[in-house]
Amino acid sequence: MNVPKELKYADSHEWMRAESDGTVTIGITDHAQEALGDLVFIELPAVGRTLKAGEACAVVESVKAASDVYAPIAGEVVAANTEVTTAPETLNADAYVAWLFRIKPADSNALAGMLDAAAYEKLIA
């Protein structure tokens, strides 16, 4: 199971990466994509949408099931990776390269309360 040490994680299986411009890139973890199986459809939040922490904002659908993706932190969606909507299998290939969306956090310290890699590994063990 791939759990990069430099990322932060939510217990709902999203990963987060702080970007140099103050935005946060969000995707689903390797554990989540593996549990779902082969992804066939992805719906992303609209750019400009304001999200509350914990709000369902995207959908990933596999041959097995559909699953909501939650905003791990509050903020405004500033980018959506439309490449994954046309090629959902890229998420299965590498869940940490195939990000879903970026947000401008409402709170600049929002990532401080997220799980680190060790805590996330313990959660999924």
N, C-alpha and C positions, 0 to 999 in steps of 0.2 A: 504494500500500500504506500503510495507516494504522498507524503505530508511535508511540503517544503517548510523549512525552519523560519524563513524570512516573512512568511505570511501570518495573518491573523485569521481566526476561524469563529464561526457561530455554531451553536449546538444544533441548529437547523441545517447544517452541512453546506454553508456558503463559505467561501474564502474571500479575504480582503487584502488588497495591497495598496499602501499609501503611495501616491505618485508625487513627483517633485512640484507639481503645480497646485498641490493641496487637495486634489480630487482623490477619490478612492475607487479602485477597480474591483469589481465583484464578479464572482463566478461560482459554480458548484464544485465541490471537492471531488477528488478521485474516488473516494469512498461512495459518494452519492451517485456518480455516473456508473460505477460498477454495479451498485445495487439495482439501478434502473435497467441496465442492459442497453441494447442498441437503440440510440435515440433517433427518432424519426420526425419530430416536430418541436420547434422552440418558438415561444411567443415572448417578446421582450417589452419592457415598459417604454412608454413614449418619452422622447426627449422633452424636457420641460416639466414633466410630472414631479410633484412633490410627494415624497414618500415618508411615512412614519416608520420608526423602527418596529420590526416585526410584521409589517404589512405584506400580504401576498402581492407580488408585483410582476411576476413572470411565471411561465409554465414550461416545463420540459416534459415531453411525452416520448415514451419508448414503446416498443412492441408489447411490453408487459403492462405498463401503467402510465398515468399522467400524474405529475407531481408539481405542486406549487413551489416557487422560489420566493423566499422572503427577503425583504430589505433588512439587512442586519443592523443598519444604522439609519437615522433619519437624514434626509437631504433631498436635493433636487437632481434629477437625472440629467446629466450633461452629454452623455453619449450612449449609444446602443450598438452592440457589435452585430450588425445585420448579416455579416458573413456566416455566422452560426445558424441563422434562420434558413439560409439556402443550402447549407451543408452541416446539418446537425451532428453528423458522425465525427466531425472534428473535435467535438467535446469528448467523445469516447477515446479518441486518439491521444489527446493531452488536455485534460480538464483545466490545467493551469496556464495554458497558452490561449485556449479558446474561452476568453472572458465573455461575460454577458452584457454588463452595463457599467457605467461610471457615474458616480454621484459627487456632487459638491456637498460635503457634510454640513448639517445644521450646527454641529458642535465640533470644533477642531480637535477635541480630545476624545471623540467617540470611539476610536479604536482601542483606547486604554482599557476598556472593560471587556474586550473580546478575548477569546481563548488563544493561547500561544500553541505552537505545534505539539509540545509535550502534553498539554491538557486535552487537545483534540484527539491525539492518539489514545489517551486513556479513555476518553468518551466512546470511541469506536471499537475499543478492544473487546 
